[in-house]
Structures are given as structure tokens and as C-alpha cells.
Amino acid sequence: MQLQFRGLLLLLLAPIATLAAELWSDAQALTLEAAVEQALLKAPQLAAQVASHDAAQALTESAGRLPDPQLVVGLDNLPVTGADAYSTTRDFMTMRRIGVMQEFPAAQKRRLRRDRAEAQSSLAGAELTQVRLAIAREVADAWIRRRTAATTVASLQALEPTVELQAAAAEAAIIAGRGSTAEALAAQATVVELANRVIRLQSEERRAVLELERWLGQDALRPPGPMPAFDRLPVPAAALLASVHEHGALLPFDARAAAARLDIELAKADRRPDWSAELVYAERGPDFSDMVSLEVRVGLPLFARHRQNPVVAAKGAELRRIEADRESEVRMHTAELRQALTEWELLGGQIEQYERQLLPLARERSRAALAVYRGGQADLRLALDAFQQEIESLIEHASLTNERGRVWAYLRYLGPQPPQPQVSTP
């Protein structure tokens, strides 16, 4: 009775244990999104760019403010000859001075310097976004290569028992005098070739894991999660083409152009004079009265043609260069985007054809050829050729999936804040 109770208890707990194991496996799986998020948290390149951005932001606090005042200390009209030589109190002209001097750059210059510092901060932010997107693409590419390789290895390994059974049957047929040596050798070659394909794919998977370890450390060893749905773009194609100027590759150009325009305005502002004021208290000997002096200085930019104007011209040329580079980058990026969209669509059609027709047909053909061979109605070569075709179809499908995943990752990580992808259904 006790044994029956234990058996019933084990029977009831088995599904629960299986479900718990599956949930634990899913919890330990490394999804593409998790891999990208962890890489963005750990990447030293990103930490360096964040520090650069923080430095640029910190400089905006002081930009455009008045310069620090200067302390003025002096000794005027000290006699060096005669009876009063080196005396600071006997000669009525000798004065001990102390005061303060403050420079007052033009308000427009201060505003432009503040705007220029903010533009530099915006440029650092754009470069930070660019680095984030580049890291995300690299991690996504490595994750997709690993996931594709792992899936294909599992599919090929599922064929190994059947192919090995064919080789064993061919050897048995030789012993029984019913088969040829050529068929047995062909069957053994198929086994070796399949094993070699598996090893190559495992090597590709290992290389992808090593690439992920560069970004994730030991987390890269976790099993990959489900593949994203590559047949759905994160952003519609029309929206991607309409928002080219918002893509990470172009953000630094806009920030550089804004900074260059401010440099031109700053160079023009140098044509206007700055001024400074100095207030000094002068102490004389006890027999003489003390004095206070106020001095105002004004700059005289009288030679703008040879000093300020060439700087303005140089800054204008730099702006034209940046704008030309941006236009070139926009055209190149738009062409690459259109090519990627076309490639994504064409690869999707090929993958759909493999999944709906070629892979099922290859599978049915290999199974049918094996059944015919076992029935003694055909030789082994037909069955081996069918399995070879199935293997090639699986590998080609994996290659197409990997390539489409690469294009999908490129399209996904174009902008600063892509939406969350959907997971493909098995």
C-alpha cells in the first residue's frame, strides 16, 4: 500500500517537476534584449563616452559667465635717489595701491559661449547614442549567430541516428552479400560529413559565444532564449525612411553643424569691443591724503579685416565642410537603408519558401527514399543523396536566417530608442 502511494505521488509530481524545470530553464535563458541591455551596462567603450558626455555637461555650468575678478597690488612712484630714496612715506607722490579689476565681455559673447558649450554637450550626447547603437548591433549580431548555429546543430544532430543507422545497414548488407562496398563507403562518408558539419557549426557557435563574452562576461555562457520575429520590422519601412535625420549615424553631424554655426557667431562677435574696469585705493604717507582711482579700458578691434574677418571666413569654410559631409552621409545612409530594407524583404521570401516548401519536401524525400531502400526497391545511394539534400537545405536555411537577422538588427538599432521586438513563435 505504501509503495502504491509513493508511485501515485511520483506520478502526480512528475508534471510539476517538468514544468518547474522548463520555467527555470526559461528564467536562465539569455534573450537578445537582455544581452544588449547587459552589454550597454558593462561596455568600457560606453563608460568612456559617458564620461566625455558628463565632462561636456559640466562645462556648460561655467560657460558664458564673467571672468574671475583680479586683485591689483602695486607701489607707485617710489623714489630711488636723494634723501627720500626707498622711503614709502616721505615723498607725496609715493602710493601703495590695492584694488580689484573686472573684465566685462559683451553680453552677446557670453551668451554665445554658453550656447557653444551646450552644443558641445549635445555633440557628446549624439556620439554617446552612436556608440550605444554600435554596441547594440555588435551584440545582436553575435547573439543571432549563436542562436542560429545552436538551432542548426540541434537539427543536424537529430539526423545523426538515421544516417548512422544507414551506414550500419550498409555494412550489414556487405556481410550478408547483398550490398556493395561503394554503398557502404558512401554511407560512412555521409556520417563523417554530417559530423564535420556539426563540428563547424559548433565552432561558429563557440566563436559567437566568445564575442558575447567580450561584452557580457560569464553571462554569455547562458543558453540563448527564443529568436525574435525577424518577419516584423521594429519600425515600419516608411517611418524609417522618413526619419533618416534622427538615426544615430547622422546625429553627430547635426550637432557638429550647430556648433560650427555658433563658432561663426563667436568669431563675428569678436569684432565688437570688450571692456574692463579697475578700482584702486592708494595709500600715501601720514602727511598726505589717500586717493581712489577708477580706470575703464575698452578694446579697439580696428583691424578686423586682417584679424577677425579671416577667422570668420575659416569658421564659415568649416561649416560648409561639415554640411557637405552630412549631405554625403545622408545620401549614403539612405542608400544603405533602402538596400537593407530590400534585402530584408527578399531574404524573408527565401526563408518562407524554405520553411513552407523546401525543408518539408527535403524531409519527406529523405524519409521516402529511406523507406524505399528498406523495402529493397532502391539502392542506398538514393537515400544518401536525399539526406545530403536535407542537410544542405538545413544549412542554407540557417545561413539565410542568420543574414536576415543581421539586417534586422541593423534596422532595429538605427534610432536612439527602438521599440521592444516581438518573439517568434516556434
VENNOR-V67579 format. One record per residue. N is the residue number from 1. OMEGA is omega in whole degrees, -180 to 180 (* if undefined). D_CENTER is the distance of its C-alpha to the mean C-alpha in whole Angstrom. Layout:
BEGIN
N & OMEGA & D_CENTER
N & OMEGA & D_CENTER
END
This chain:
BEGIN
1 & 180 & 64
2 & 178 & 62
3 & 179 & 60
4 & 179 & 60
5 & 178 & 58
6 & 179 & 56
7 & 178 & 55
8 & 179 & 55
9 & 178 & 52
10 & 179 & 50
11 & 180 & 50
12 & -177 & 49
13 & -177 & 46
14 & 179 & 45
15 & 180 & 43
16 & 179 & 42
17 & 178 & 41
18 & 179 & 39
19 & 179 & 37
20 & 179 & 36
21 & 179 & 35
22 & 179 & 33
23 & 177 & 31
24 & 178 & 30
25 & 179 & 29
26 & -180 & 27
27 & -179 & 26
28 & -176 & 25
29 & 179 & 22
30 & 178 & 19
31 & 179 & 17
32 & -180 & 14
33 & 180 & 13
34 & 179 & 15
35 & 180 & 12
36 & -179 & 9
37 & -180 & 11
38 & 179 & 12
39 & 180 & 9
40 & 177 & 8
41 & -171 & 12
42 & -171 & 12
43 & 177 & 10
44 & 177 & 12
45 & -180 & 10
46 & 178 & 9
47 & 178 & 12
48 & 180 & 13
49 & 176 & 11
50 & 178 & 13
51 & 177 & 16
52 & 178 & 16
53 & 178 & 16
54 & 179 & 19
55 & 180 & 21
56 & 178 & 21
57 & -180 & 21
58 & -178 & 24
59 & 179 & 26
60 & 180 & 26
61 & -177 & 29
62 & -176 & 31
63 & 176 & 31
64 & 179 & 34
65 & 178 & 36
66 & 175 & 39
67 & 177 & 40
68 & 175 & 41
69 & -178 & 45
70 & 176 & 47
71 & 180 & 50
72 & 177 & 53
73 & -178 & 56
74 & 177 & 59
75 & -175 & 62
76 & 170 & 64
77 & 177 & 68
78 & 179 & 68
79 & -179 & 72
80 & 177 & 72
81 & 177 & 76
82 & -176 & 79
83 & -179 & 80
84 & -176 & 77
85 & 175 & 75
86 & 174 & 71
87 & -178 & 73
88 & -175 & 70
89 & -172 & 73
90 & -179 & 76
91 & -175 & 75
92 & -179 & 74
93 & -178 & 71
94 & -178 & 69
95 & 172 & 66
96 & -170 & 64
97 & 170 & 61
98 & -177 & 58
99 & -178 & 55
100 & 180 & 52
101 & -180 & 50
102 & 174 & 47
103 & -179 & 45
104 & 174 & 44
105 & -179 & 42
106 & -179 & 42
107 & 179 & 40
108 & 179 & 38
109 & -180 & 37
110 & 178 & 36
111 & -180 & 34
112 & 178 & 32
113 & 177 & 31
114 & 178 & 30
115 & 180 & 28
116 & 177 & 27
117 & 177 & 25
118 & 176 & 24
119 & 177 & 22
120 & 176 & 21
121 & 177 & 19
122 & 177 & 18
123 & 178 & 16
124 & 177 & 15
125 & 178 & 13
126 & 178 & 12
127 & 176 & 10
128 & 177 & 9
129 & 180 & 8
130 & 179 & 6
131 & 178 & 4
132 & -178 & 4
133 & 178 & 3
134 & 178 & 2
135 & -180 & 3
136 & 180 & 4
137 & -180 & 6
138 & 180 & 7
139 & 179 & 8
140 & 178 & 10
141 & -179 & 11
142 & 180 & 13
143 & -179 & 14
144 & 177 & 16
145 & -180 & 17
146 & -177 & 19
147 & 179 & 20
148 & 179 & 21
149 & -180 & 23
150 & 179 & 24
151 & -179 & 26
152 & 176 & 28
153 & 179 & 29
154 & 179 & 31
155 & 180 & 32
156 & 178 & 33
157 & 176 & 35
158 & 178 & 37
159 & -174 & 39
160 & -180 & 40
161 & -179 & 43
162 & -179 & 44
163 & 177 & 44
164 & 177 & 45
165 & 176 & 48
166 & 180 & 49
167 & 178 & 49
168 & 179 & 51
169 & 179 & 53
170 & 178 & 54
171 & 178 & 55
172 & 180 & 57
173 & 178 & 58
174 & -180 & 59
175 & -179 & 61
176 & 179 & 63
177 & -178 & 64
178 & -177 & 62
179 & -180 & 59
180 & 178 & 58
181 & 180 & 56
182 & 179 & 54
183 & 180 & 53
184 & 178 & 52
185 & 178 & 50
186 & 179 & 48
187 & 179 & 47
188 & 177 & 47
189 & 177 & 44
190 & 178 & 42
191 & -178 & 42
192 & -179 & 41
193 & 178 & 38
194 & 178 & 37
195 & 179 & 36
196 & 177 & 35
197 & 179 & 32
198 & -180 & 31
199 & 180 & 31
200 & 178 & 29
201 & 176 & 26
202 & 176 & 27
203 & 177 & 25
204 & 177 & 22
205 & -180 & 22
206 & 178 & 22
207 & 178 & 20
208 & 178 & 17
209 & 178 & 18
210 & 176 & 18
211 & 178 & 14
212 & 178 & 14
213 & 176 & 16
214 & -177 & 14
215 & -169 & 11
216 & -175 & 14
217 & -176 & 17
218 & 178 & 20
219 & 179 & 19
220 & -179 & 18
221 & 178 & 21
222 & -180 & 22
223 & -179 & 23
224 & 177 & 20
225 & -178 & 21
226 & -180 & 22
227 & 174 & 20
228 & 179 & 19
229 & -178 & 21
230 & 179 & 20
231 & 177 & 23
232 & 177 & 21
233 & 177 & 19
234 & 178 & 17
235 & 179 & 18
236 & -177 & 21
237 & -179 & 21
238 & 179 & 23
239 & 178 & 21
240 & -179 & 18
241 & -178 & 20
242 & -176 & 22
243 & -178 & 19
244 & -177 & 17
245 & 179 & 18
246 & -178 & 15
247 & -175 & 12
248 & -178 & 9
249 & -176 & 10
250 & -178 & 14
251 & 179 & 14
252 & -180 & 14
253 & 178 & 17
254 & -180 & 19
255 & 179 & 18
256 & 179 & 20
257 & 178 & 23
258 & 178 & 24
259 & 180 & 24
260 & 178 & 26
261 & 178 & 28
262 & 176 & 29
263 & 177 & 30
264 & -180 & 32
265 & 177 & 34
266 & 178 & 34
267 & 177 & 36
268 & -179 & 38
269 & 179 & 39
270 & 175 & 40
271 & -179 & 43
272 & -174 & 44
273 & 169 & 46
274 & 178 & 45
275 & 179 & 48
276 & -180 & 49
277 & -180 & 51
278 & 178 & 53
279 & -173 & 56
280 & 172 & 58
281 & -176 & 61
282 & 180 & 64
283 & 178 & 66
284 & -179 & 69
285 & -177 & 72
286 & -179 & 75
287 & -175 & 77
288 & -180 & 75
289 & 174 & 72
290 & -176 & 69
291 & 175 & 66
292 & -180 & 63
293 & 174 & 61
294 & -177 & 58
295 & 178 & 57
296 & 179 & 54
297 & 180 & 52
298 & 177 & 51
299 & -179 & 49
300 & 178 & 50
301 & -174 & 47
302 & -174 & 50
303 & -178 & 49
304 & -178 & 46
305 & -176 & 46
306 & -176 & 46
307 & -176 & 43
308 & -176 & 41
309 & 176 & 41
310 & 177 & 39
311 & 177 & 37
312 & 180 & 36
313 & 180 & 36
314 & 179 & 34
315 & 177 & 31
316 & 177 & 32
317 & 178 & 31
318 & 177 & 28
319 & 179 & 27
320 & 178 & 28
321 & -180 & 26
322 & -180 & 23
323 & 177 & 24
324 & 177 & 25
325 & 179 & 22
326 & 179 & 20
327 & 177 & 23
328 & 180 & 22
329 & 178 & 18
330 & -180 & 19
331 & -180 & 21
332 & -179 & 19
333 & 179 & 16
334 & 178 & 19
335 & 178 & 21
336 & 179 & 17
337 & 178 & 17
338 & 178 & 21
339 & 180 & 21
340 & 178 & 18
341 & 178 & 20
342 & 180 & 23
343 & 178 & 22
344 & -179 & 21
345 & -179 & 24
346 & 178 & 26
347 & 177 & 24
348 & 177 & 25
349 & 178 & 29
350 & 180 & 29
351 & 178 & 27
352 & 178 & 30
353 & 177 & 33
354 & -174 & 32
355 & -178 & 32
356 & -173 & 35
357 & -168 & 37
358 & -179 & 36
359 & 176 & 35
360 & 179 & 38
361 & 179 & 41
362 & 179 & 40
363 & 180 & 40
364 & 180 & 43
365 & -179 & 45
366 & 179 & 44
367 & 179 & 46
368 & 179 & 49
369 & 178 & 49
370 & 179 & 49
371 & 179 & 52
372 & 179 & 54
373 & 180 & 54
374 & 176 & 55
375 & 178 & 58
376 & -177 & 59
377 & 179 & 58
378 & 179 & 56
379 & -174 & 55
380 & -176 & 52
381 & 179 & 50
382 & 179 & 49
383 & 179 & 48
384 & 177 & 46
385 & 179 & 44
386 & 179 & 43
387 & 176 & 41
388 & 179 & 40
389 & 178 & 39
390 & 178 & 37
391 & 180 & 35
392 & 179 & 34
393 & 178 & 33
394 & -178 & 31
395 & 178 & 29
396 & 177 & 29
397 & 178 & 28
398 & 179 & 25
399 & 179 & 24
400 & 179 & 24
401 & 179 & 22
402 & -180 & 19
403 & 178 & 19
404 & 176 & 19
405 & 178 & 16
406 & 179 & 14
407 & 179 & 15
408 & 179 & 15
409 & 177 & 11
410 & -179 & 10
411 & -179 & 13
412 & -174 & 11
413 & 174 & 8
414 & -176 & 9
415 & -175 & 11
416 & -176 & 10
417 & 179 & 12
418 & 178 & 12
419 & 179 & 16
420 & -180 & 16
421 & 172 & 17
422 & -180 & 20
423 & -180 & 22
424 & 177 & 24
425 & -177 & 27
426 & * & 29
END
